[in-house]
């Protein structure tokens, strides 16, 4: 996996920059927007991604995993399906906008108009160059970064400017339209792949048959994470929904980042190792150790800093503190689960991933209403902990196929206990002495708790710490070392 580390450095660095900028943007706009504006954006964002997932046949991922994914027939078939999907989704959102508005009775008319404006995003995204698939297969992440992260970064910066001007959710809607426009333009400038007019019917059937499993899996995964938006909005109102949306984005920030990197870097790499189970097992365990070393301090840091978020705009954002902490505690399970799922996908077992995600969705469907009804926002956030169930099940499956089961993975992560305890103790002491001085407390958490964590890590597990440090140096510097292999 040396080429993955070297090629993926662009994606890792760019994704880090995008997530950091996105977080700063959110903090700035929290001052300018009301919680109700964030509730409207949560409804818009969730509707957009729900329609994306409802119509995502998974053929792009199948083309990446397919041994003949670079053929002109596969690429042309994929492109024409994406064009059709974009046109249909745009029209569908215009028609269904009033139906979505019924789920949010306190903001319905305003939400309908915004949804119809943002429907243009689907049309723009449908015509994006199919060269993105070729770039992912060849691990040409530098080009992908320019297209995907570049368009996202520019839209984030514009959102801040527009937020100052409009001071409401319209700024985010316009920024999303700009992102889709830039994505379309840059895709053809950087990856000018021209599909043919003809698409192969046999290829279409093959892609759809294999993509069906991935389609169900990704839709179930999305509904598990974001489906609660409709329940929270209906039961608790748009203002509380805004707090829930912010809590989810802050609390699950590390796992969202890990998932974004894993799906674009690790999955193609695992797919290349599908015929070498020993190599795949070693790679999975090494990536897992690295992810745990990132997720544990990030999770504890978010739990510690959550009370600081409420100070940004007084009592209006106070309800987001507890759900942010609940989400943050699920970060490690989500991170290791995404790695295991990528390994299973790399082996071509889309059907098993589909079944696992459907099971997770069913568990959430049974739990979300009573949890939200009786425990409010923290209860709604608890559904994120179900990712732990998925990790256990998918680890058992990987144990049968590549000898990397639950026991092996638990032993692989034991080294993190001492560093996590050191950081947790530091945070607890800071809270005891500085909880009434929120600025000093925040500075202490940001400076002292990571120091305690990394000192304990180097003391308790120097080999794993050096291993991850080498991976970081290779990712940033593009070393010729063999990286994760």
N, C-alpha and C positions, 0 to 999 in steps of 0.2 A: 504493500500500500504506500510505498514511497512516493510514486507519482501523484497519489491522492493528496498526500500532505503538501507536496510542492505545488500541485495545481490548485488545490483547494484553499491555499493561503489567501488568494484574492477574495474568494467567497467569505471566508471566515472574517477577514479584516473588514470587508465591506459590510457584511451583515452586522458586525459589532458596531460599526459607525452608524449604520441605519437605526439599529435598536437604541443606541445611546441618544441619537438625535431625536428619535421618535419619543423617547421618555422625556427629554427636555421640552419638546414641543407640547406634550401633554401637560406637563407641570405649568408651562406658561399659559396655555389655554384654559387650565383650571381656574386661573385668576380671572380670565376674561369671560368665560362661559358660566352659565348656571348649571346645576346638576340636571335640570330638565333638558337642556341642550344636549348634554352627554347621553341622556336617555333616548332622545331622538336619534342621535348618531348610532347608538347601540342597535336600535330597531332597523335603521338603514343598513348598517354594516352586516348585521345578521341576515337580513333579507337577501342582500346581494350574494353573500356566501352560501346561503341555503340554496338559492337557485343555481349557483355554480355547481354545488355538490350534487344537487338533484339531477343535473344534466351532464355531469362529468362521467363519461363512460370508462375512464381509466386507460384509454388507448395510448395516451402519451407515455405513461409509465410502462405499459406493455411494450411499446416500440423501443423504449430504452433498454428493457430487459431482453428483448427478442434478438436472436443472433443475427438476423438480417434487417435490423432496424434502420440501417443506413440506405437501404434500397429505395430507388425513386418511387416505386409503387407504394411502399409503406408510408413514405413521407407525404406523397400526394393524397393518399386516402385519409391520412390523419388531418391534413390541412383542410380539406373540403368538409370533413365532419365538424371541425372547429368553427369554420365559417357559418355553416348551417346552425350550429348551436348558438352562436352569438346573435344571429338575426332573430331566431325564435325566442331566446331569452329576453332580448330587448323589448319585443312586442308583448311578451307574456307579462313582464313587470308593469308595463303601462296599463294593461287590462286588469291585473290583479292588485294594483296599488290600493284601491278602496277596501278590498278584503283584508289586507294587512292592517289598514287603518282601524278596522273594527277591533283588533286585538289590543289597541291602545286608545281607549275611548277619550282620555283627557287630552290627546294630541292628534287625533285622527285626521282632520282636514289639512293641517300643516304637513303632516307626514306624507300624505298622498301626493301632494305637489312635489315634494323633495324626491320621492321615489321615482316619479315620472321623469324628472330631470336627470337623475343619476342612471336611468336605464340605458343611456347612450354608452355607458362604460362597456356593456356587453357587446355592442356592435363593434366598438373599437378593438376590444380584445380578441374578437373572433378572427380578425384578419392578420394577427401577429404572425411573423415569419416562422415557418416550421423548422428553420435552421436551428432553433433553440434545442430541439430534440437531438440533432446531430452534435451540437456543442456539448450537451450533457453526456452523450455516449462516449465522446472523445475526451471527456474531463477538461474541456476548454473553459474553465471557470472564469478566466479573466474577461472573456467576451460576455459571458452571462452576467457578470458583475456590472459591466458597463451598461447593459440593457436593463436588467431588472432592478438592481440596487441603485443604479444611476437615476432612473425615472422615479423611483420611490423617494430617494433623497431630495430631489428637486421639488417634488410635490409636498414633502414635509416642510421644507423651508417656505414654500409659498403659503402653506396653511397658516403659519405663524403671522406672515404679513397680512393675509386676508382676515385672520382672527382679530388683529388690531383694528382693521377697517370695519368689519361687520359685527364683531363681538357676538356672534351666534353660530349655529351649526351650518349655515350656508357656506362658511369658509371651508369647512371640511368637504362638503359636496363638490365645490368647484375644484378643490385640490385633487380630489379623486378622479375627476374628469381629465385634469391635466396629466395625472400619472398614466392613465390609459392611453392618452394621445402620445405622450413621450415614449411609452413602451412600444407602441405600433411603429412610430417613426424610427426609433433606434434599432429595432429588430431587423429592419430591412437595410439600414445603413451598415450595421456591423455584421449581420449574417444574411446576405442577399441570396437566399435559396428560393428559386422559383419553382413551385410545384407544377406538374403537368395538368392538363385539363381532365385527363381520364383517371379514374380511381378503380382499382381492382376489386371486383366483388368478392372473390375468394379471400383476399387480404382483409377486406372489411369484415367479413364473417369471423375470421380468425381473431382479429383485434377485439371485436365486440364480445366474442365468446370468452376470451381470457380476461378482457377488461371488466366484464360483469362482476367478477369477484371483487376486484379492486374498487369498483364503483360502489358496491354495497358497503364495503369496509370504510371507505373515506366518508361516505354520507353518514354512516353510523357514528364514526369518530367525531364528525363535526356536530351532529345533533347532541352527542354526549356532552361536548364542551359548551356549545352556544345555544342549544335548544332551550335551556332554562330562561333565556332572555324573554321569550313569549310568556312563560309562566310567571316570572317575576314582574314583568310589565303589567300583566293582567291582574295579579293579586295585590301587588304593592304600589303600582303606579309608575309613571315615567320618571319622576324625580329619584325614587329609590332604584329604578333600573339604571339610571346614570351612575349612581354610586356602585352598583354591582358591576357595570361595564368597566369602570376605572379599577375596581378591586381585582377583577379578572386579569386585566392588562398588566397591572403592577405585580400581582401575586404570582402569576404564571410566566412572567417575562423570561426567566432563564430557560424554562422548558420550551417556550415558543421559539426562542433563539436556537436551542439545541435541535428541535424538530425541523426548523428551516434549514439548518446546515446538514443534518442527517439525511433528509429527503433528497438533497441535491448533490451531496458529496459521498456519503457513506453507502447509500443504496446502490448507485452505479458501481462503486468499488466492490461491494459484496456480490453483486451480480457477476462480476468478472471472476470471482473466486468460487462460483457455485459448484465447480467440479473438483475442488480441493477442500475437503471438510476440515482437515487439520489446520490449514492456513486460515480458513474462515473462522474457526474457533479461536485461534490466537489473536486474530484481528479484533473480533468481537470483545474479548476480555480486555484487550489493551484500550480500545475505545471506551469501554465501560469504566475502567479505572480513571481515565481522563475526565469523562463526563461527571462522575461522582465528585471528583476533586473540584470541579467548577460549580456543580449544583448545590452541594452542601453549604459552603459559605454564602452563596447567593441566597439560598432559601432562608438561612438564619439571619442574614442581613436584612432581608425584606421584612421578616417578622419583627425585627428590632426597630426598623425605621418606619413601620406602618403608622404609629401614632403621630409621627412628624407630618404625614400627609394631611391629617385633619387640621393642622395649624395653618394650611395654605389659605383657606377661606372660611375659617371659623367653623361654626356648628353645621354648616350646610354639607360638608364632606365628612363629618364625624361617623356616619353609618358605614363608611367604606373600610374602617380600620380592621374590624374583626374578620370580615370576609377576605380581606387582603391577606391576613395572617393564615387563615384556613387554606386558601389557595397555595400560599407559599410552602406550607408543610407538605403539599403533594408534589412539589417540584422534582424531587429525587426519583420518586416512583415513575413520573411521567418521562423523565430523561432516560432511565434505563429501559423502560418499556419501549420507547421509540427506537432504540438501538436494536433490541431483540426483534421487533416487528420488521425492521429493515433487513435483518439477516434472513428472516423467513421469506420476505419478498425477494431477496436476492437469490434464494433457492427456487424461486418460481412458484411458491405455495400461496398464491393469491386466494385460493379457496379457504384455506385455514384462517387467514387474516380476516376474511369476510365473516366467518362464523364467530370469531372472537369479538369483533367490533359489534356485531349484532347482539351478542350476549351482553356486552357492556351497555349498549343502548337500552335493552330491555330492563336491566337493573336500574338505570337512571330513570326510565319512564315510570317505574314503580315507586321510586324514592323521591323524586323531585317535588311533587305536589305536597305531600305531608311535611317534608323537611322545610319547604318554603313557608307553608301555612303556619307551622307551629314554632319554627326557629328563625324565621325571617331571612335576611341576607346571609348570615353565617351558615344556616341550614342549606340554602341553595348552593353555597360554595362547597359543601361537604361531598357533593357528587364527584368532585375531582379526585377524591381518594379512591374511587373505584378503579383508577388506573393501576393500583397495586394488584388487583385481581387479575387484570390482563397481563401484567408482567409475570406473575406466577404461572399462568397458563401457557403463555408463549415461551417462557423459559423451559418448561417441561417439554414442549414440542421441540425446541432446539436441542434439548438434552438427548432426545431420541435420534436426531438427525446428525448432529455434529459433536455430541458429547459435552454439551455446555448447558447443563440443567440448573435447577434452582440452587442445589447445594454448592455446585462449583462457583456460581455467580455470587452467592452470599459470602463464601470464603474469599472470593476475589475483592470484596468490598469491606471486609472487616477492618482493614487498616485505617478507615476513615473515622472510627469511633472516638479515638483519643483527640484528634484535632477538632472534631465537632464539639466534644465536651469542653475543651479549652475555650473555644469561641463562645459557646453558650454560657459558660461561667463568667466570662468577661462582660457579656451583654447584661447578665443579671446584676452584676455588681454596679455597672454604669447606671442601670435603671434605679437601683436602690438609692444611689447617692445623687443622681442628677435628673430624675424624672420631672422635677418642677422647673428645670432649666433646659428647655427643649433644644435650644441651639447647641449648648455645650454637650448635651447628651448625643445629638446627631453627629457632631464632630468626633466625639469619643467612639461611637459605634463605627464610623467610617474609617477611623485611623487605627484604633487600638484592637478592635475585634478581629480584623483580618490579620494583623500582626501576630496576635495570639494563635490564630488558626494555623498560619503558615509556619510559625516556629514549632508548634507541636507536630505538624506534618513532617517537617524535616527531621525532627527528633524521633518520631515513632515509625516513620516509613520513608527513610531517605532514598531507597531504591525507586519506589513509585513516584516520589516527588521529582527525582532527577529524570525519570522516564518522561513524565509530563512536561517538565521544563525543556527537555530535548525536542519533544513534539512541537511545543510552542515556538522554539527557535527555528525549527525547520519550516514551520508554517509561515512564520514572519520573514525569515531570511531566504527561504527557497533552497535549503541545503540539499545536497545530493545523497544524504543518508537515506536509508531504506524506510525511515518513518515508522509506520505502524505494522510493517510486515515482520 
